[in-house]
Amino acid sequence: MVDQVMAKKIAEGEGFIAALDQSGGSTPKALKGYGIEEGAWNSEEEMFGLIHAMRSRIITSPAFTGDKVIGAILFERTMDGQVDGKPTPQALNARGVVPFIKIDKGLEDEKNGVQLMKPMPELDALLARSKALGVFGTKERSVINLANREGIAAVVKQQFEVGKQVLAGGLMPIIEPEVNIKSPERAEADQILLEELLKALDALTGDDKVMLKLSLPVKPGLFDPLVDHPRVLRVVALSGGFARPQACVELAKNRGVIASFSRALLEDLRAQMSDAEFNASLGSAIDEIYAASTDKATVAA
């Protein structure tokens, strides 16, 4: 069973979820955005050390607390590392932030307009280790590029199969079937995804609930039936490549949906900033995303 105290915070908390889960392939790009050019490290270990230092700086910032950031998604290496002398999940918990772990191992090649997740043969062991460290939930990402019903149905089927495995391990799954915001068939893909998700949610048994992480829809309010579904703990949105101002405007149009932003949260942070500059910049980003997550009428107006 999932931790009920953390479940209540995620279900009812005012705020958003920070995505600090850039993995191996996207780490150089994340570091470049942070002002550290490729070539500043001599090994993969040094590279991961630099990204961990960035995440530690974020997590320990006075701006990063459970008052506005209710959860944070970690990369596996970040989960296994330490922040402030504690395992990272415990450091988050101490700040009132609920920890999640990214579990997918990347994407398969595109077929039927979608990219399924690669196999995860060691998932059960990762779930057990994560739960022992105090992690509440997981996040697993697929990508939808075209409005192909067969492909989208396959994405949802795989996502819910993995989600049930996560639930069996005592953790809360964040199911993430990302619709590519550059898709020429984005609106149609949104609609098909909604229909397939509702079918999968209706088929859940017992007391099972899941979370959903979705691209911001072309049609505002399209995902209202998911927000209201009794099997959904919370609906969160990814920025999907939108810069923060636009991501916040789009987010604010969608009732009951909170942010789970990565790039849009971190885009103004630089390694070269003083602590005062860094904390002010992060605080400003957190305030903007918090407002779009919680104060829909004001921000959307």
Residue pairs with C-beta under 8 A, 6 or more apart in sequence:
1 170
2 136
2 137
2 167
2 170
2 171
2 172
3 136
6 98
6 136
7 136
7 172
7 233
9 66
9 70
9 71
9 96
9 98
10 17
10 70
10 71
10 98
10 136
10 137
10 172
10 211
10 233
10 234
11 233
11 234
13 66
13 70
14 68
14 70
14 290
14 294
15 66
15 67
15 68
15 69
15 70
15 258
15 290
15 293
15 294
16 68
16 69
16 70
16 71
16 236
16 258
16 259
16 260
16 261
16 289
16 290
16 293
17 69
17 70
17 71
17 72
17 73
17 100
17 236
17 258
17 259
17 260
18 58
18 64
18 69
18 71
18 72
18 73
18 97
18 260
18 261
18 262
18 265
19 72
19 73
19 139
19 238
19 260
19 261
19 262
19 265
20 55
20 58
20 59
20 72
20 73
20 74
20 75
20 78
20 262
21 73
21 74
21 75
21 78
21 101
21 102
21 139
21 262
22 29
22 30
22 51
22 75
22 262
23 75
23 76
23 102
23 106
24 44
25 106
27 47
27 48
27 51
28 38
28 47
30 51
30 54
30 266
31 37
31 38
31 40
31 47
31 50
31 51
31 54
32 38
33 263
33 266
33 267
34 54
34 266
34 269
34 270
34 271
35 270
35 271
35 272
36 50
36 271
40 50
41 47
41 49
41 50
48 77
51 75
51 78
52 77
52 78
52 81
54 269
54 271
55 74
55 78
55 83
55 88
56 81
56 83
56 84
57 278
58 64
58 266
58 269
58 282
59 72
59 83
59 84
59 88
59 91
59 92
59 95
59 97
60 83
60 84
60 91
61 278
61 279
61 282
61 283
62 279
62 283
63 279
63 282
63 283
63 286
64 95
64 97
64 282
64 286
65 95
65 96
65 97
66 95
66 96
66 97
66 98
67 96
68 286
68 287
68 290
69 97
69 286
70 96
70 97
70 98
70 258
71 97
71 98
71 99
71 100
71 136
71 137
71 260
72 92
72 97
72 98
72 99
72 100
73 100
73 101
73 102
73 139
73 174
73 260
74 88
74 89
74 92
74 99
74 100
74 101
74 102
74 135
75 102
76 101
76 102
76 103
76 126
78 88
79 87
79 88
79 89
79 99
79 101
79 130
79 133
79 135
80 87
80 88
81 87
81 88
82 88
82 91
83 91
83 92
84 91
84 94
86 94
87 133
87 134
88 99
89 99
89 130
89 133
89 134
89 135
90 133
90 134
92 98
92 99
93 99
93 134
98 136
98 137
99 134
99 135
99 136
100 135
100 136
100 137
100 138
100 139
100 172
100 174
101 126
101 130
101 135
101 137
101 138
101 139
102 138
102 139
102 140
102 141
103 120
103 123
103 126
103 127
103 138
103 139
103 140
103 162
103 166
104 117
104 118
104 120
104 139
104 140
104 141
104 142
105 117
105 118
105 119
105 120
106 117
106 118
107 115
107 116
107 117
107 118
107 141
107 142
107 143
108 115
108 116
108 117
108 118
109 115
110 145
111 151
112 146
112 148
112 150
112 151
112 154
113 144
113 145
113 146
113 147
113 148
113 151
113 152
114 142
114 143
114 144
114 145
114 146
114 148
114 151
114 152
114 154
114 155
115 142
115 143
115 145
116 142
116 154
116 155
116 158
117 140
117 141
117 142
117 158
117 159
117 162
120 126
120 162
123 162
123 165
124 165
124 169
127 138
127 165
127 166
127 169
127 170
127 171
128 169
130 138
130 171
131 169
131 170
131 171
135 171
136 171
136 172
137 166
137 171
137 172
137 173
137 174
137 211
138 166
138 171
138 172
138 173
138 174
139 173
139 174
139 176
139 213
140 159
140 162
140 163
140 166
140 173
140 174
140 175
140 176
141 176
141 178
141 213
142 155
142 158
142 159
142 176
142 177
142 178
143 177
143 178
143 180
144 151
144 152
144 155
144 177
144 178
144 179
144 180
144 183
144 189
144 193
145 180
145 183
146 183
146 184
146 185
146 189
147 183
147 185
147 188
147 189
147 191
147 192
149 192
149 196
152 177
152 189
152 192
152 193
152 196
153 196
155 177
155 196
156 177
156 193
156 196
156 197
156 199
156 200
157 200
159 175
159 176
159 177
159 200
160 175
160 200
160 203
160 204
160 210
162 173
162 175
163 173
163 175
163 210
164 208
166 172
166 173
167 173
167 208
167 210
172 209
172 210
172 211
172 233
173 210
173 211
174 210
174 211
174 212
174 213
174 236
174 260
175 210
175 211
175 212
175 213
176 212
176 213
176 214
176 238
177 193
177 197
177 214
178 213
178 214
178 215
178 238
178 240
179 186
179 189
179 190
179 193
179 214
179 215
179 240
180 186
180 215
180 240
181 215
181 216
181 240
181 241
181 242
182 241
183 189
186 218
187 217
187 218
187 219
190 215
190 217
190 218
190 219
190 222
191 222
193 214
194 222
194 223
194 225
194 226
197 212
197 226
198 225
198 226
198 229
201 210
201 226
201 229
201 231
201 232
202 231
204 210
204 231
208 231
209 230
209 231
209 232
209 233
210 231
210 232
210 233
211 232
211 233
211 234
211 235
211 236
212 223
212 226
212 232
212 234
212 235
212 236
213 235
213 236
213 237
213 238
213 260
214 223
214 226
214 235
214 236
214 237
214 238
214 257
215 237
215 238
215 240
216 237
216 238
216 239
216 240
216 242
216 247
216 250
216 251
216 254
216 257
217 223
217 254
220 250
220 253
220 254
221 253
221 254
221 255
223 235
223 254
223 257
224 255
224 256
226 232
226 235
227 235
227 255
227 256
227 257
228 256
234 258
235 256
235 257
235 258
236 257
236 258
236 259
236 260
237 251
237 254
237 257
237 258
237 259
237 260
237 261
238 260
238 261
238 262
239 247
239 259
239 261
239 262
239 263
239 264
239 265
240 247
241 263
242 250
242 264
243 264
243 267
244 261
244 264
244 265
244 267
244 268
244 285
244 288
244 289
245 288
247 259
247 261
247 264
247 292
248 259
248 264
248 288
248 289
248 291
248 292
248 299
249 292
249 299
249 300
251 257
251 258
251 259
251 289
251 292
251 293
251 299
252 291
252 292
252 295
252 296
252 298
252 299
252 300
253 296
253 300
254 296
255 296
257 293
258 293
258 294
259 265
259 289
259 292
259 293
261 289
264 285
264 289
265 285
265 286
265 289
266 285
267 285
268 281
268 284
268 285
269 278
269 281
269 282
269 285
270 278
273 281
291 298
291 299
292 299
